[in-house]
Amino acid sequence: MSLWKRGRQYWIDAVVRGQRYREPLHTTDWREAKDREKHRLSELALRPADPAKRGRSYGALDVTAAIDAYAKERRAQVSPRMVAYWTENARPLADFFGPTKLRKITPEQIAEYQNARIDAGRAPKTVNGELSVLRQVLRHARLWYRFQEDYRALRNTKPPVGQALTDNDQKKLFRAARSKPEWIFAYVASALAFYCGLRACEIKGLQWKHVDWKNERIQIRRSKTPAGWRDPSLNEACARALRELWSRAKVVGFAEPEHYLFPWHGRNKKIDPLRPMTAWRTAWRALRKAAGLEHVRFHDGRHTALTRLAEKGQPDWVIQAQMGHVSPTMMKTYSHIRRKALDEAAAALEPSFKLKFPRHKAVKRAMKENCDLVMSQSMSQSGDLKKEIRENLKEVGSSGWIRTSNPPVNRLTQVCYLVGSCAFSSDGIRAVTGCSGINCSLIVHLGEFEPKCQTEVGARPLRRWWRVDLRES
């Protein structure tokens, strides 16, 4: 902002909300010009932005310059992480669009960008995130109306990676975390994630002044968004882990209210309690490897916590108060129905009465008539014959060798079961095909017994299989 004199009058030259204004103040007096400048700047600050002017100013920039200008303009309104996200996603956009001006980008080019990134092996979610940055800049420049009807986000075909750990996996993880004293930070952080539902950024931002020992609460004042600020209650597991960390922090003098629970670690074992820890990737990888759970992410602790709350039947508003702002869509993403809950659901669907399909005489008659391709004619099922077969079965058992042709009889008897249209041996290895039936009956190869009758097909004797009802008379 500056005042300058053109001829005999003073002019204003200022930039307000990204727009440059060069206007005369219609005065030759310096003091009056200063007062008019302040008044004019306050008017310009209240004036709504001119879409045409913003479109012209941003439209003349390439993608990189436009995203940089947008980030500088919005940096006071968003978190530093969001500014870093915009800058990071500007790189692949700049590589593809190059020096193309923002107003020269077409819907066809955006579709080509999607295809090129997919061909490069990028996930649909990654491509959609990159184009979301470009979409924000185009909306800010009042140029998105040209793409609104043609743009379609890529469908995410990749299954979600989040998971809820079983109780056994949790025991393995925390048993490994307790095995080494130097893993105390990983142990406490895991407890807060799995049993309090905190995000990693929320855990790193905790200071001792945020821990309310009397009421067993913890204050979250650094989160993904301001909606995540909350005061969740601590259960006994989390409170016990925090007390253990507090006792160790007092020994080294890192227990002041402004000190971080997870202080910054640098090279040569330097520790600064006034700075938060930036990452615990190395410790977490070593911990999950020791527990044999290399597929588990740290964020799966939050998935597990929300799933446990959902399975316990907690209302959505209680879950949101404990876990932070979770929309109904994110509730579906974070809540994983574990196998134990599915087993309980199956048990709940069990009927109160016993279901059993009866064996009718018509079914037995149909089996007897339709099994002529394998079985011989029905034999007389006298009481003496059934008793003799039962005694031989108990003595020698089954050979377990079945074929559609006559097998060598290694043992005295051989047993198989007729199921549907196949007969299976007693050990389930081979099957006799060609049978037709509805329910199961016992088939016995008589071996050394002489058959009462035999069926011939084309002057060729069929194998001697006999359907015998061995139930007690």
Secondary structure, DSSP 8 states (H G I E B T S, - for coil): -EEEEETTEEEEEEEETTEEEEEE-----HHHHHHHHHHHHHHHHHS---HHHHHHHHHTSBHHHHHHHHHHHHTTTS-HHHHHHHHHHHHHHHHHHTT-BGGG--HHHHHHHHHHHHHTT--HHHHHHHHHHHHHHHHHTT-GGGTTTT-------S--------HHHHHHHHHHHTT-GGGHHHHHHHHHHHHH---HHHHHT-BGGGEETTTTEE-B-S-SSGGG-B--B--HHHHHHHHHHHHHHHHHT--STTSBSSEEE-GGG-EEEEEE----HHHHHHHHHHTT-TT--TTHHHHHHHHHHHHTT--HHHHHHHH----HHHHHHH----HHHHHHHHHHTS-SS-------HHHHHHHHHH-TTTS-S-----HHHHHHHHHHHHHH-------SS-----SS-EEEEEETTEEEETTSS-EEE----SS--EEEE-TTS--S---EETTEE---EEE---S--
